[in-house]
Amino acid sequence: MARVLLIRPGLGRYYSGVGAGMAVTTSPPVNLATLAAVLLRAGHPTRVWDLEASPLPDPAGALRAEAPDIVGFTFRTPQWEQTRSLIRLARNLLPHAVLVAGGPHASSLPQQTLANSGLDLVVRGEGEAPLLALAGGRDPRTIPGVLGHDFEGPPSQPTAPLDDLPFPAWHLFDMAAYTPRSVVARQTPTADLESSRGCLARCIYCTKAVFGRRFEPLSPDRFVDSVLHAKDAGFRSFNLVDDSFTTDPARAAAICEGLLQHNVPLPWTATNGVRVTGVDAAFFQLAHRAGCKLLAFGLESGSDERLRAIGKGATTAQARRAVHAAHAAGITTVGYFMLGLPGETAQSLQATIDFAASLPLDWAKFALTLPLPGTPLWNAWRDRLAHDFDPALSGHRPPRDWFDHPDLDWDTLEDARRRAYLSFYGRPAWLQRRLTRTLRGRAYL
């Protein structure tokens, strides 16, 4: 049996200076909790370190005490710098351990992740089967999805059916570390849960490096059981992390019906962003009755031309109908917008600002469009990067220092973002709605 340590690094300075703390919810990582459950079921002693929630005062001492045979890391691109420091520490202290990384960044840039990092292996795609094979002593060269410094194994294979996976190993986490509340999580601790993997959309700013362009769902009954399992583990709410929960509207509705039939008392949110296609007023009303308190929508732009250019597969008219229907159902709504999309103009920027202000959204986020590894946008714009991904995407430097936008200068983009926030949050109607909700004691602001 192999001793396995799974690590989610901390955020470092990722959110420093952006005032996002009140909107950030820290939950145990469902990916590592599921990987741990698979390993434990096979008899491999497994521990999880969530350094985002519980930083270690002495990482070196803790690594020596654990003495694992395999150390697995999962991280997002902006966490790469602090992750690499931790990998190098583990490499120095644990010369005989196998160090492996997975997740969206490692899957998107496997060879660059391996280079000069101290890692032995990278898993591209889903990690359950590859990590289990590694722990079982199988030759890495023969494992689908595994890459080393001098080899690339067979193509990765999707995990299916998801119903066969064990429930996440929530008992490995200290629930007390996840009790701080945020705007989107008022009843904590909150469990991040997945009811499906993958997305069929073709948005050019999004990577398909982990799940591919596919939709793999849990059955409604299995998902409801996973919610009950989370409740028994001590969670007081849950958040859906699906890339596309409503890809199959009938299945999404069946999940809501199942939550109602089992009288599941946990309120829930979906902050990854629900598509505006395929949903209607009846669905939002059902979701609200089933405990849905907050939904986010990836709206991106107020220009249909820009939406077509990024492969969104949705229109502003569909977005307007969905937001109004969710609002009318009593669900708190969040809109995500992107400024500086390919082909952006001053006119389309203003269209997005005006569109956001015209919707009955409770919250809006306006992000500057950046190319991330593994996306079609990265391939289209990478020659405009002043540096490689290490310093550029570590979250520590302003975009203007490393990225030359092909259509607009950074002063124009940053002014548009400032105006967007002022336009949205400075409206008397928004201020009145916030005051009304506060006076009525609404839990989700």
C-alpha beads as a LAMMPS data file, in Angstrom:
LAMMPS data file: protein, C-alpha beads

445 atoms
444 bonds

1 atom types
1 bond types

-500.0 500.0 xlo xhi
-500.0 500.0 ylo yhi
-500.0 500.0 zlo zhi

Masses

1 110.0

Atoms # bond

1 1 1 0.000 0.000 0.000
2 1 1 1.203 3.507 -0.801
3 1 1 0.952 6.433 1.602
4 1 1 -0.540 9.361 -0.306
5 1 1 -0.625 13.063 0.570
6 1 1 -2.863 15.352 -1.504
7 1 1 -2.285 19.111 -1.338
8 1 1 -4.245 22.192 -2.358
9 1 1 -1.811 25.135 -2.024
10 1 1 -2.860 28.456 -0.548
11 1 1 -3.958 31.450 -2.579
12 1 1 -0.928 33.545 -1.700
13 1 1 -1.496 37.110 -2.884
14 1 1 -4.083 36.116 -5.494
15 1 1 -6.843 38.325 -4.065
16 1 1 -4.621 40.981 -2.528
17 1 1 -5.687 44.520 -3.300
18 1 1 -8.908 43.622 -5.121
19 1 1 -11.351 43.761 -2.204
20 1 1 -12.799 40.345 -3.034
21 1 1 -12.552 38.819 0.426
22 1 1 -16.233 39.263 1.295
23 1 1 -17.235 37.320 -1.828
24 1 1 -14.787 34.425 -1.417
25 1 1 -16.066 31.233 0.186
26 1 1 -13.536 28.632 1.311
27 1 1 -14.822 25.081 1.054
28 1 1 -13.025 21.737 1.142
29 1 1 -11.819 20.854 -2.383
30 1 1 -14.250 18.306 -3.803
31 1 1 -11.659 17.065 -6.309
32 1 1 -9.172 16.061 -3.597
33 1 1 -11.945 14.752 -1.355
34 1 1 -13.079 12.461 -4.179
35 1 1 -9.536 11.361 -5.053
36 1 1 -8.929 10.575 -1.390
37 1 1 -12.126 8.525 -1.206
38 1 1 -11.043 6.453 -4.225
39 1 1 -7.626 5.802 -2.686
40 1 1 -9.026 4.966 0.742
41 1 1 -11.500 2.518 -0.768
42 1 1 -8.554 0.692 -2.320
43 1 1 -6.724 0.578 1.018
44 1 1 -4.139 3.329 0.495
45 1 1 -3.588 5.522 3.601
46 1 1 -4.404 9.037 2.416
47 1 1 -4.271 12.528 3.893
48 1 1 -5.368 15.880 2.465
49 1 1 -3.809 19.264 3.194
50 1 1 -6.001 22.211 2.268
51 1 1 -3.544 25.058 2.701
52 1 1 -6.101 27.523 1.390
53 1 1 -8.133 27.009 4.551
54 1 1 -5.446 25.894 7.022
55 1 1 -1.945 27.215 6.298
56 1 1 0.881 25.250 7.909
57 1 1 3.234 27.076 10.288
58 1 1 6.002 24.554 9.523
59 1 1 5.509 22.901 6.100
60 1 1 8.946 21.280 6.193
61 1 1 8.330 19.637 9.547
62 1 1 4.877 18.501 8.472
63 1 1 6.222 16.930 5.273
64 1 1 8.876 15.031 7.198
65 1 1 6.272 13.795 9.665
66 1 1 3.923 12.603 6.921
67 1 1 6.676 10.845 4.948
68 1 1 4.334 9.986 2.043
69 1 1 5.215 7.770 -0.896
70 1 1 3.196 9.942 -3.297
71 1 1 2.453 13.663 -3.061
72 1 1 -0.258 15.022 -5.361
73 1 1 -0.800 18.740 -6.041
74 1 1 -3.794 20.472 -7.619
75 1 1 -3.742 24.181 -8.390
76 1 1 -5.066 26.950 -10.592
77 1 1 -2.810 28.945 -12.916
78 1 1 -2.537 32.019 -10.623
79 1 1 -1.309 29.698 -7.834
80 1 1 1.603 28.342 -9.839
81 1 1 4.352 30.353 -8.129
82 1 1 3.457 29.315 -4.565
83 1 1 2.760 25.758 -5.730
84 1 1 6.197 25.456 -7.308
85 1 1 7.846 26.616 -4.084
86 1 1 5.996 23.899 -2.187
87 1 1 6.923 21.274 -4.788
88 1 1 10.590 22.174 -4.507
89 1 1 10.428 21.944 -0.727
90 1 1 8.877 18.481 -0.981
91 1 1 11.492 17.444 -3.546
92 1 1 14.334 18.383 -1.195
93 1 1 12.807 16.753 1.870
94 1 1 11.311 13.645 0.227
95 1 1 13.842 12.494 -2.392
96 1 1 12.228 9.095 -2.829
97 1 1 8.595 10.229 -3.027
98 1 1 6.746 10.491 -6.337
99 1 1 5.577 14.083 -6.875
100 1 1 2.659 14.473 -9.253
101 1 1 0.422 17.403 -10.271
102 1 1 -3.016 17.549 -11.865
103 1 1 -5.850 19.960 -12.492
104 1 1 -6.531 22.605 -15.155
105 1 1 -3.091 24.229 -15.275
106 1 1 -1.116 20.987 -15.327
107 1 1 -3.515 19.510 -17.895
108 1 1 -3.216 22.573 -20.131
109 1 1 0.578 22.930 -19.985
110 1 1 1.939 19.543 -18.898
111 1 1 5.467 19.833 -20.246
112 1 1 5.942 23.379 -18.979
113 1 1 4.576 22.319 -15.583
114 1 1 7.102 19.493 -15.417
115 1 1 10.055 21.616 -16.489
116 1 1 12.241 22.934 -13.663
117 1 1 9.582 22.300 -11.038
118 1 1 10.779 19.225 -9.159
119 1 1 7.743 17.212 -10.266
120 1 1 8.130 13.653 -11.473
121 1 1 4.791 13.322 -13.244
122 1 1 1.770 15.234 -14.482
123 1 1 -1.738 13.803 -14.827
124 1 1 -3.625 15.285 -17.745
125 1 1 -7.408 14.998 -17.464
126 1 1 -9.337 13.349 -14.645
127 1 1 -7.227 11.956 -11.844
128 1 1 -9.083 9.101 -10.148
129 1 1 -7.898 6.175 -12.304
130 1 1 -4.314 7.442 -12.916
131 1 1 -3.647 8.180 -9.243
132 1 1 -5.087 4.861 -8.164
133 1 1 -2.857 3.081 -10.689
134 1 1 0.212 4.985 -9.452
135 1 1 -0.562 4.077 -5.852
136 1 1 -0.920 0.454 -6.927
137 1 1 2.603 0.414 -8.321
138 1 1 1.802 0.401 -12.031
139 1 1 4.472 1.636 -14.460
140 1 1 3.617 5.312 -15.100
141 1 1 4.492 4.920 -18.783
142 1 1 1.495 2.644 -19.249
143 1 1 -1.083 4.761 -17.391
144 1 1 -3.493 6.801 -19.553
145 1 1 -3.129 10.527 -18.988
146 1 1 0.273 10.379 -17.237
147 1 1 3.286 12.291 -18.554
148 1 1 6.889 12.282 -17.370
149 1 1 10.031 14.139 -18.333
150 1 1 10.882 11.640 -21.069
151 1 1 7.561 10.013 -21.930
152 1 1 3.890 10.627 -22.595
153 1 1 1.529 7.814 -21.700
154 1 1 -1.650 6.821 -23.539
155 1 1 -4.397 9.475 -23.876
156 1 1 -6.380 10.187 -20.742
157 1 1 -9.659 8.376 -20.219
158 1 1 -12.817 9.965 -18.765
159 1 1 -14.186 8.779 -15.435
160 1 1 -17.540 7.155 -16.140
161 1 1 -20.047 6.453 -14.819
162 1 1 -19.707 8.984 -12.031
163 1 1 -22.271 7.082 -9.956
164 1 1 -19.587 4.423 -9.333
165 1 1 -17.302 6.870 -7.489
166 1 1 -17.416 6.822 -3.675
167 1 1 -18.736 9.839 -1.827
168 1 1 -16.077 12.487 -1.088
169 1 1 -13.972 11.766 2.007
170 1 1 -15.208 14.756 3.995
171 1 1 -14.032 13.178 7.269
172 1 1 -10.452 14.120 6.328
173 1 1 -11.208 17.833 6.729
174 1 1 -11.502 20.021 9.813
175 1 1 -14.927 21.625 9.414
176 1 1 -14.000 24.388 11.839
177 1 1 -11.656 25.805 9.175
178 1 1 -14.591 26.472 6.825
179 1 1 -16.984 28.422 9.039
180 1 1 -16.225 32.047 7.956
181 1 1 -19.213 33.443 6.070
182 1 1 -19.238 35.395 2.820
183 1 1 -21.773 37.207 0.671
184 1 1 -22.608 33.965 -1.154
185 1 1 -22.339 31.574 1.805
186 1 1 -24.235 32.645 4.882
187 1 1 -24.714 29.172 6.377
188 1 1 -21.332 27.523 6.734
189 1 1 -19.509 25.245 6.331
190 1 1 -20.460 24.974 2.673
191 1 1 -19.757 21.853 0.612
192 1 1 -18.657 22.208 -2.987
193 1 1 -20.478 19.412 -4.823
194 1 1 -20.485 18.257 -8.437
195 1 1 -23.556 16.801 -10.095
196 1 1 -21.828 16.564 -13.473
197 1 1 -18.500 16.999 -15.206
198 1 1 -17.755 18.779 -18.418
199 1 1 -19.452 21.250 -20.722
200 1 1 -20.583 21.062 -24.342
201 1 1 -20.171 24.784 -25.032
202 1 1 -17.388 26.181 -27.220
203 1 1 -16.499 29.410 -25.388
204 1 1 -13.018 30.413 -26.515
205 1 1 -11.903 31.688 -23.100
206 1 1 -12.546 28.353 -21.334
207 1 1 -10.345 25.255 -21.201
208 1 1 -11.535 21.707 -21.812
209 1 1 -8.181 20.241 -20.747
210 1 1 -9.527 18.274 -17.762
211 1 1 -12.966 16.989 -18.765
212 1 1 -12.941 17.471 -22.518
213 1 1 -15.928 18.698 -24.481
214 1 1 -18.420 16.274 -22.980
215 1 1 -21.151 16.170 -20.375
216 1 1 -20.967 13.351 -17.826
217 1 1 -23.763 13.521 -15.232
218 1 1 -24.473 11.891 -11.928
219 1 1 -27.941 10.394 -11.752
220 1 1 -30.375 12.604 -9.816
221 1 1 -30.766 9.983 -7.069
222 1 1 -26.999 9.629 -6.620
223 1 1 -26.547 13.375 -6.401
224 1 1 -29.284 13.745 -3.799
225 1 1 -27.562 10.986 -1.808
226 1 1 -24.295 12.942 -2.027
227 1 1 -26.069 15.988 -0.580
228 1 1 -27.383 13.892 2.305
229 1 1 -23.863 12.512 2.805
230 1 1 -22.538 16.096 2.997
231 1 1 -25.225 16.992 5.522
232 1 1 -24.213 14.036 7.702
233 1 1 -20.591 15.215 7.484
234 1 1 -21.548 18.542 9.069
235 1 1 -22.151 20.862 6.124
236 1 1 -24.961 23.403 6.458
237 1 1 -25.225 24.387 2.782
238 1 1 -23.777 23.385 -0.573
239 1 1 -22.562 25.000 -3.766
240 1 1 -22.778 23.378 -7.188
241 1 1 -19.433 23.580 -8.982
242 1 1 -20.690 22.071 -12.252
243 1 1 -19.430 23.704 -15.422
244 1 1 -22.923 23.378 -16.856
245 1 1 -25.571 22.180 -14.380
246 1 1 -28.483 22.841 -16.754
247 1 1 -27.067 21.165 -19.871
248 1 1 -29.888 18.632 -19.433
249 1 1 -32.752 20.749 -18.033
250 1 1 -34.881 17.682 -17.281
251 1 1 -32.104 16.159 -15.160
252 1 1 -31.552 19.477 -13.342
253 1 1 -35.268 19.633 -12.604
254 1 1 -35.221 15.991 -11.397
255 1 1 -32.455 16.881 -8.940
256 1 1 -34.578 19.723 -7.567
257 1 1 -37.546 17.370 -7.284
258 1 1 -35.363 14.859 -5.446
259 1 1 -34.209 17.480 -2.956
260 1 1 -37.840 18.347 -2.290
261 1 1 -38.951 14.710 -1.975
262 1 1 -36.197 13.960 0.548
263 1 1 -36.897 17.211 2.397
264 1 1 -33.195 18.126 2.226
265 1 1 -32.821 21.136 4.522
266 1 1 -29.588 22.542 3.035
267 1 1 -29.761 25.829 1.113
268 1 1 -27.667 25.855 -2.037
269 1 1 -26.036 28.068 -4.626
270 1 1 -24.486 27.676 -8.066
271 1 1 -21.668 30.188 -8.360
272 1 1 -19.837 28.741 -11.376
273 1 1 -22.442 30.196 -13.687
274 1 1 -25.647 28.705 -15.093
275 1 1 -26.229 28.947 -18.842
276 1 1 -29.176 31.087 -19.869
277 1 1 -30.336 28.655 -22.558
278 1 1 -32.736 25.810 -21.821
279 1 1 -34.081 27.268 -18.575
280 1 1 -37.397 28.977 -17.945
281 1 1 -39.531 30.476 -15.197
282 1 1 -40.842 27.054 -14.128
283 1 1 -37.325 25.748 -13.558
284 1 1 -36.272 28.717 -11.437
285 1 1 -39.425 28.476 -9.350
286 1 1 -38.754 24.767 -8.783
287 1 1 -35.106 25.415 -7.919
288 1 1 -36.113 28.066 -5.386
289 1 1 -38.577 25.706 -3.718
290 1 1 -35.787 23.117 -3.570
291 1 1 -33.545 25.465 -1.589
292 1 1 -31.691 27.435 -4.277
293 1 1 -30.734 30.810 -2.850
294 1 1 -28.283 32.178 -5.403
295 1 1 -27.450 31.567 -9.062
296 1 1 -24.680 33.100 -11.128
297 1 1 -24.941 33.622 -14.881
298 1 1 -22.033 33.844 -17.297
299 1 1 -23.451 36.719 -19.332
300 1 1 -20.092 38.054 -20.613
301 1 1 -21.286 40.822 -22.948
302 1 1 -24.167 43.095 -23.877
303 1 1 -23.252 42.767 -27.548
304 1 1 -24.655 39.850 -29.525
305 1 1 -21.822 40.290 -32.011
306 1 1 -19.237 39.771 -29.247
307 1 1 -21.188 36.763 -27.931
308 1 1 -21.051 35.156 -31.367
309 1 1 -17.334 35.904 -31.653
310 1 1 -16.517 34.032 -28.432
311 1 1 -18.713 31.031 -29.229
312 1 1 -21.038 31.657 -26.308
313 1 1 -24.039 30.014 -27.936
314 1 1 -26.457 32.413 -26.246
315 1 1 -27.977 35.826 -26.915
316 1 1 -28.639 38.917 -24.865
317 1 1 -32.389 38.291 -25.231
318 1 1 -32.015 34.818 -23.696
319 1 1 -29.887 36.286 -20.926
320 1 1 -32.473 38.937 -20.141
321 1 1 -35.292 36.373 -19.951
322 1 1 -33.296 34.061 -17.664
323 1 1 -32.218 36.788 -15.250
324 1 1 -35.729 38.227 -15.000
325 1 1 -37.203 34.754 -14.407
326 1 1 -34.695 33.870 -11.682
327 1 1 -35.212 37.244 -10.025
328 1 1 -38.990 36.833 -10.131
329 1 1 -38.631 33.396 -8.499
330 1 1 -36.917 35.001 -5.501
331 1 1 -33.382 33.797 -6.260
332 1 1 -30.432 36.108 -5.681
333 1 1 -28.714 36.617 -9.038
334 1 1 -25.100 37.325 -9.967
335 1 1 -23.907 38.328 -13.427
336 1 1 -20.378 37.733 -14.724
337 1 1 -19.202 40.065 -17.496
338 1 1 -15.984 40.216 -19.528
339 1 1 -14.521 43.467 -20.832
340 1 1 -11.986 43.369 -23.649
341 1 1 -13.299 40.381 -25.578
342 1 1 -11.858 39.758 -29.062
343 1 1 -12.921 42.524 -31.427
344 1 1 -14.092 44.727 -28.548
345 1 1 -14.795 48.369 -29.334
346 1 1 -15.742 51.393 -27.279
347 1 1 -19.320 50.858 -28.481
348 1 1 -19.497 47.204 -27.421
349 1 1 -17.943 48.050 -24.046
350 1 1 -20.689 50.604 -23.475
351 1 1 -23.293 48.089 -24.607
352 1 1 -22.108 45.697 -21.882
353 1 1 -22.147 48.439 -19.239
354 1 1 -25.677 49.477 -20.233
355 1 1 -26.896 45.886 -20.476
356 1 1 -25.673 45.011 -16.982
357 1 1 -27.342 48.080 -15.495
358 1 1 -30.629 47.221 -17.214
359 1 1 -30.921 43.783 -15.560
360 1 1 -32.403 43.022 -12.123
361 1 1 -29.140 41.444 -10.966
362 1 1 -28.228 41.588 -7.287
363 1 1 -24.502 41.507 -7.961
364 1 1 -22.252 41.930 -10.976
365 1 1 -18.586 41.232 -11.598
366 1 1 -16.711 42.877 -14.458
367 1 1 -13.465 41.113 -15.372
368 1 1 -10.818 42.148 -17.876
369 1 1 -10.429 39.430 -20.499
370 1 1 -7.110 37.587 -20.220
371 1 1 -5.865 34.560 -22.171
372 1 1 -5.461 31.500 -19.939
373 1 1 -3.493 28.353 -20.830
374 1 1 -5.409 25.595 -22.569
375 1 1 -7.990 27.909 -24.141
376 1 1 -8.443 28.872 -27.802
377 1 1 -7.985 32.486 -26.695
378 1 1 -4.525 31.599 -25.309
379 1 1 -3.528 30.175 -28.667
380 1 1 -4.853 33.231 -30.500
381 1 1 -3.251 35.835 -28.242
382 1 1 -0.127 34.171 -26.837
383 1 1 2.175 36.120 -29.182
384 1 1 0.984 39.262 -27.409
385 1 1 2.318 38.119 -24.034
386 1 1 5.428 39.915 -22.861
387 1 1 6.408 37.019 -20.577
388 1 1 5.663 33.345 -20.174
389 1 1 2.919 32.137 -17.819
390 1 1 5.066 32.051 -14.653
391 1 1 5.229 35.770 -13.855
392 1 1 2.404 36.791 -16.141
393 1 1 -0.390 34.756 -14.624
394 1 1 0.718 34.488 -11.019
395 1 1 -1.855 37.095 -10.004
396 1 1 0.797 39.484 -8.693
397 1 1 1.219 41.873 -11.629
398 1 1 -1.211 44.136 -13.475
399 1 1 -2.127 42.887 -16.957
400 1 1 -0.692 45.944 -18.685
401 1 1 2.785 44.795 -17.579
402 1 1 2.698 41.545 -19.489
403 1 1 -0.132 41.508 -22.025
404 1 1 -0.710 43.760 -25.037
405 1 1 -4.422 43.693 -25.841
406 1 1 -4.933 43.471 -29.617
407 1 1 -7.918 45.819 -29.825
408 1 1 -7.866 48.387 -27.003
409 1 1 -5.320 50.034 -24.749
410 1 1 -5.353 49.282 -21.018
411 1 1 -6.380 52.797 -20.012
412 1 1 -9.576 52.363 -22.054
413 1 1 -10.276 48.916 -20.578
414 1 1 -9.622 49.913 -16.990
415 1 1 -11.740 53.045 -17.395
416 1 1 -14.542 50.870 -18.789
417 1 1 -14.367 48.573 -15.774
418 1 1 -14.479 51.530 -13.398
419 1 1 -17.494 52.962 -15.225
420 1 1 -19.200 49.571 -15.263
421 1 1 -19.029 49.240 -11.487
422 1 1 -20.170 52.818 -10.955
423 1 1 -23.037 52.387 -13.395
424 1 1 -24.220 49.120 -11.857
425 1 1 -23.792 49.763 -8.156
426 1 1 -24.531 53.473 -8.257
427 1 1 -28.123 53.063 -9.456
428 1 1 -30.809 54.209 -6.999
429 1 1 -32.832 51.098 -7.872
430 1 1 -29.962 48.812 -6.832
431 1 1 -29.356 50.734 -3.611
432 1 1 -33.066 50.601 -2.757
433 1 1 -33.203 46.855 -3.395
434 1 1 -30.194 46.258 -1.136
435 1 1 -31.748 48.340 1.636
436 1 1 -35.070 46.491 1.331
437 1 1 -33.418 43.083 1.511
438 1 1 -31.349 44.105 4.510
439 1 1 -34.385 45.384 6.388
440 1 1 -36.261 42.173 5.618
441 1 1 -33.368 40.087 6.948
442 1 1 -32.721 38.269 3.690
443 1 1 -29.857 35.805 4.309
444 1 1 -28.392 36.060 0.832
445 1 1 -27.591 39.652 0.006

Bonds

1 1 1 2
2 1 2 3
3 1 3 4
4 1 4 5
5 1 5 6
6 1 6 7
7 1 7 8
8 1 8 9
9 1 9 10
10 1 10 11
11 1 11 12
12 1 12 13
13 1 13 14
14 1 14 15
15 1 15 16
16 1 16 17
17 1 17 18
18 1 18 19
19 1 19 20
20 1 20 21
21 1 21 22
22 1 22 23
23 1 23 24
24 1 24 25
25 1 25 26
26 1 26 27
27 1 27 28
28 1 28 29
29 1 29 30
30 1 30 31
31 1 31 32
32 1 32 33
33 1 33 34
34 1 34 35
35 1 35 36
36 1 36 37
37 1 37 38
38 1 38 39
39 1 39 40
40 1 40 41
41 1 41 42
42 1 42 43
43 1 43 44
44 1 44 45
45 1 45 46
46 1 46 47
47 1 47 48
48 1 48 49
49 1 49 50
50 1 50 51
51 1 51 52
52 1 52 53
53 1 53 54
54 1 54 55
55 1 55 56
56 1 56 57
57 1 57 58
58 1 58 59
59 1 59 60
60 1 60 61
61 1 61 62
62 1 62 63
63 1 63 64
64 1 64 65
65 1 65 66
66 1 66 67
67 1 67 68
68 1 68 69
69 1 69 70
70 1 70 71
71 1 71 72
72 1 72 73
73 1 73 74
74 1 74 75
75 1 75 76
76 1 76 77
77 1 77 78
78 1 78 79
79 1 79 80
80 1 80 81
81 1 81 82
82 1 82 83
83 1 83 84
84 1 84 85
85 1 85 86
86 1 86 87
87 1 87 88
88 1 88 89
89 1 89 90
90 1 90 91
91 1 91 92
92 1 92 93
93 1 93 94
94 1 94 95
95 1 95 96
96 1 96 97
97 1 97 98
98 1 98 99
99 1 99 100
100 1 100 101
101 1 101 102
102 1 102 103
103 1 103 104
104 1 104 105
105 1 105 106
106 1 106 107
107 1 107 108
108 1 108 109
109 1 109 110
110 1 110 111
111 1 111 112
112 1 112 113
113 1 113 114
114 1 114 115
115 1 115 116
116 1 116 117
117 1 117 118
118 1 118 119
119 1 119 120
120 1 120 121
121 1 121 122
122 1 122 123
123 1 123 124
124 1 124 125
125 1 125 126
126 1 126 127
127 1 127 128
128 1 128 129
129 1 129 130
130 1 130 131
131 1 131 132
132 1 132 133
133 1 133 134
134 1 134 135
135 1 135 136
136 1 136 137
137 1 137 138
138 1 138 139
139 1 139 140
140 1 140 141
141 1 141 142
142 1 142 143
143 1 143 144
144 1 144 145
145 1 145 146
146 1 146 147
147 1 147 148
148 1 148 149
149 1 149 150
150 1 150 151
151 1 151 152
152 1 152 153
153 1 153 154
154 1 154 155
155 1 155 156
156 1 156 157
157 1 157 158
158 1 158 159
159 1 159 160
160 1 160 161
161 1 161 162
162 1 162 163
163 1 163 164
164 1 164 165
165 1 165 166
166 1 166 167
167 1 167 168
168 1 168 169
169 1 169 170
170 1 170 171
171 1 171 172
172 1 172 173
173 1 173 174
174 1 174 175
175 1 175 176
176 1 176 177
177 1 177 178
178 1 178 179
179 1 179 180
180 1 180 181
181 1 181 182
182 1 182 183
183 1 183 184
184 1 184 185
185 1 185 186
186 1 186 187
187 1 187 188
188 1 188 189
189 1 189 190
190 1 190 191
191 1 191 192
192 1 192 193
193 1 193 194
194 1 194 195
195 1 195 196
196 1 196 197
197 1 197 198
198 1 198 199
199 1 199 200
200 1 200 201
201 1 201 202
202 1 202 203
203 1 203 204
204 1 204 205
205 1 205 206
206 1 206 207
207 1 207 208
208 1 208 209
209 1 209 210
210 1 210 211
211 1 211 212
212 1 212 213
213 1 213 214
214 1 214 215
215 1 215 216
216 1 216 217
217 1 217 218
218 1 218 219
219 1 219 220
220 1 220 221
221 1 221 222
222 1 222 223
223 1 223 224
224 1 224 225
225 1 225 226
226 1 226 227
227 1 227 228
228 1 228 229
229 1 229 230
230 1 230 231
231 1 231 232
232 1 232 233
233 1 233 234
234 1 234 235
235 1 235 236
236 1 236 237
237 1 237 238
238 1 238 239
239 1 239 240
240 1 240 241
241 1 241 242
242 1 242 243
243 1 243 244
244 1 244 245
245 1 245 246
246 1 246 247
247 1 247 248
248 1 248 249
249 1 249 250
250 1 250 251
251 1 251 252
252 1 252 253
253 1 253 254
254 1 254 255
255 1 255 256
256 1 256 257
257 1 257 258
258 1 258 259
259 1 259 260
260 1 260 261
261 1 261 262
262 1 262 263
263 1 263 264
264 1 264 265
265 1 265 266
266 1 266 267
267 1 267 268
268 1 268 269
269 1 269 270
270 1 270 271
271 1 271 272
272 1 272 273
273 1 273 274
274 1 274 275
275 1 275 276
276 1 276 277
277 1 277 278
278 1 278 279
279 1 279 280
280 1 280 281
281 1 281 282
282 1 282 283
283 1 283 284
284 1 284 285
285 1 285 286
286 1 286 287
287 1 287 288
288 1 288 289
289 1 289 290
290 1 290 291
291 1 291 292
292 1 292 293
293 1 293 294
294 1 294 295
295 1 295 296
296 1 296 297
297 1 297 298
298 1 298 299
299 1 299 300
300 1 300 301
301 1 301 302
302 1 302 303
303 1 303 304
304 1 304 305
305 1 305 306
306 1 306 307
307 1 307 308
308 1 308 309
309 1 309 310
310 1 310 311
311 1 311 312
312 1 312 313
313 1 313 314
314 1 314 315
315 1 315 316
316 1 316 317
317 1 317 318
318 1 318 319
319 1 319 320
320 1 320 321
321 1 321 322
322 1 322 323
323 1 323 324
324 1 324 325
325 1 325 326
326 1 326 327
327 1 327 328
328 1 328 329
329 1 329 330
330 1 330 331
331 1 331 332
332 1 332 333
333 1 333 334
334 1 334 335
335 1 335 336
336 1 336 337
337 1 337 338
338 1 338 339
339 1 339 340
340 1 340 341
341 1 341 342
342 1 342 343
343 1 343 344
344 1 344 345
345 1 345 346
346 1 346 347
347 1 347 348
348 1 348 349
349 1 349 350
350 1 350 351
351 1 351 352
352 1 352 353
353 1 353 354
354 1 354 355
355 1 355 356
356 1 356 357
357 1 357 358
358 1 358 359
359 1 359 360
360 1 360 361
361 1 361 362
362 1 362 363
363 1 363 364
364 1 364 365
365 1 365 366
366 1 366 367
367 1 367 368
368 1 368 369
369 1 369 370
370 1 370 371
371 1 371 372
372 1 372 373
373 1 373 374
374 1 374 375
375 1 375 376
376 1 376 377
377 1 377 378
378 1 378 379
379 1 379 380
380 1 380 381
381 1 381 382
382 1 382 383
383 1 383 384
384 1 384 385
385 1 385 386
386 1 386 387
387 1 387 388
388 1 388 389
389 1 389 390
390 1 390 391
391 1 391 392
392 1 392 393
393 1 393 394
394 1 394 395
395 1 395 396
396 1 396 397
397 1 397 398
398 1 398 399
399 1 399 400
400 1 400 401
401 1 401 402
402 1 402 403
403 1 403 404
404 1 404 405
405 1 405 406
406 1 406 407
407 1 407 408
408 1 408 409
409 1 409 410
410 1 410 411
411 1 411 412
412 1 412 413
413 1 413 414
414 1 414 415
415 1 415 416
416 1 416 417
417 1 417 418
418 1 418 419
419 1 419 420
420 1 420 421
421 1 421 422
422 1 422 423
423 1 423 424
424 1 424 425
425 1 425 426
426 1 426 427
427 1 427 428
428 1 428 429
429 1 429 430
430 1 430 431
431 1 431 432
432 1 432 433
433 1 433 434
434 1 434 435
435 1 435 436
436 1 436 437
437 1 437 438
438 1 438 439
439 1 439 440
440 1 440 441
441 1 441 442
442 1 442 443
443 1 443 444
444 1 444 445
